Amino acid sequence: MPTQQQVADMSGADRMMGSKVIRVLEERGLLVWRPDPADARVLRIEMTAAGMELARKGGADRGRHRSADLR
């Protein structure tokens, strides 16, 4: 599970923008914060079942669009 900073780094966003996006996704029930078992000062981000389902659907949709573009 990544930290907020790691999510921002992976997406190419700055920490402030990453924080805003993460907050919205959390409000929509797609992400949750979990304490790091090795370091109580760190919170990690975990996708909920709803978040994983949305990501799975999004990946399938992208694949379908790419296939259509190649025709």
ZIJO-V62778 format. One record per residue. N is the residue number from 1. SS is DSSP state (@ for helix, = for strand, . for the rest). OMEGA is omega in radians with two decimals (none if undefined). Layout:
BEGIN
n/ss/omega
N/SS/OMEGA
N/SS/OMEGA
END
This chain:
BEGIN
n/ss/omega
1/./-3.10
2/=/3.00
3/./3.10
4/@/-3.14
5/@/3.13
6/@/3.09
7/@/3.11
8/@/3.13
9/@/-3.12
10/@/-3.09
11/@/-3.11
12/./3.14
13/./3.04
14/./-3.04
15/@/-3.11
16/@/3.14
17/@/3.09
18/@/3.13
19/@/3.14
20/@/-3.13
21/@/3.13
22/@/3.13
23/@/3.13
24/@/3.13
25/@/3.09
26/@/3.13
27/@/3.14
28/./3.08
29/./-3.11
30/./3.13
31/=/2.99
32/=/3.05
33/=/3.10
34/=/3.06
35/=/3.07
36/=/-3.10
37/./-3.09
38/./-3.08
39/=/-3.07
40/=/3.14
41/=/-3.02
42/=/3.00
43/=/3.13
44/=/-3.10
45/=/3.13
46/=/3.07
47/=/3.04
48/./3.08
49/@/3.12
50/@/3.11
51/@/3.12
52/@/3.12
53/@/3.12
54/@/3.11
55/@/3.12
56/@/3.12
57/@/3.12
58/@/3.10
59/@/3.13
60/@/3.12
61/@/3.12
62/@/3.12
63/@/3.13
64/@/3.14
65/@/3.13
66/@/3.12
67/@/3.13
68/@/-3.14
69/@/-3.08
70/./-3.13
71/./none
END
